[in-house]
Amino acid sequence: MKISDIELGDKPVFLAPMEDVTDPSFRYICKHFGADMMYTEFIAADGLIRDASKSVAKLDIFDYERPIGIQIYGHEIASMIEAALLAEQANPDVIDINFGCPVRKIAARGAGSGMMQFPDKMIEMTRRIVDAVKIPVTVKTRLGWDENSKIIVELAERLQDTGISAITIHGRTRSQLYKGEADWTLIGEVKKNQRMHIPVIGNGDIDSPQKAKKMFDDYGVDGIMIGRASFGQPWIFKNIKHYIKTDELLAEPTVSERVEIAKMHFAKSLEVKGERVGLLEMRRHLSCYFKGLPDFKETRLKLVTTNEPEKIIELLNFINERWG
């Protein structure tokens, strides 16, 4: 599979852009386990234009992450073009447009999946961004706004005609948020459309190597994107790729191995964001590495409240001794 001139190999596995999750330290770990392409946390166009520090910080990318995309969202065409040009200066491999985020405060303004209520504006915005930047533009979107407006088959074709280089489709409507099961049938219909020639990447509910292989086999997508299932188990990329190639399941990491992964992730977070912020932002990740451990409640509480890096390492060592 290729996005423009970016070669991604056969059946690539992507890391989805996720707010407050896919920061540089988490991307580092996912790349370590074989993610073929990754995206930054999504960035508000208005924040980028205002030079808001939090938005600008999300532009930080590193050569070892490549290929990597910067994802932007917004509801005004002019500001989205300006944001795309600013993002392009950070030298990503692609600019990705977020037409998929279902969060109320974003969608209610007509950004993210809210744009699916205005398909003509979506098409115009995409075309203008494609024309404005010199690097490939991709789009991530959903099936439609609600059950009565699943417009993705026609919409994907129209988006392709704007000049985008790939499309990722999450198999839910905006009104579903993340509830119920993702419906891949329409993703398959997009891929089967003989007029479609750009890569189609499927997203939604892929949480195991078996399900990943099934989506490739059943719906013929060019790539798959992993979102929430990577949280707390970034090794899912390695496991999926191994299973697709061999039909064999790799063993899940032991507690001791998870401790080492958590330490690697923690060290990178401190390196990238400094001691205070790096520690605070790792709290959401640390306990997730140890889901399912018996009698873990007290240790989990300590993991998410401790303010000293040395104490975190002590806790991780304790987890290894107690449950490893």
Buried (B, 14 or more C-beta within 10 A) or exposed (E): BBBBEBEBEEBBBBBBBBEEBBBBBBBBBBBBBBBBBBBBBBBBBBBBBEEBEEBBBBBEBEEEBBBBBBBBBBBBBEBBBBBBBBBBEBEBBBBBBBBBBBBEEBBEBBBBBBBBBBBEBBBEBBBBBBEBBEBBBBBBBBBBBEEEBBBBBEBBBBBBEBBBBBBBBBBBBBBBEEEEEBBBEBBBBBBEBEEBEBBBBBBBBBBBBEEBBEBBEEBEBBBBBBBBBBBBBBBBBBBBBBBBEEEEEBEEBEBEBBBEBBBBBBBBBBEBBEEEEBBEBBBBBBBBBBEEBEEBEEBBEBBEEBEEBEBBBEBBEBBBEEBE
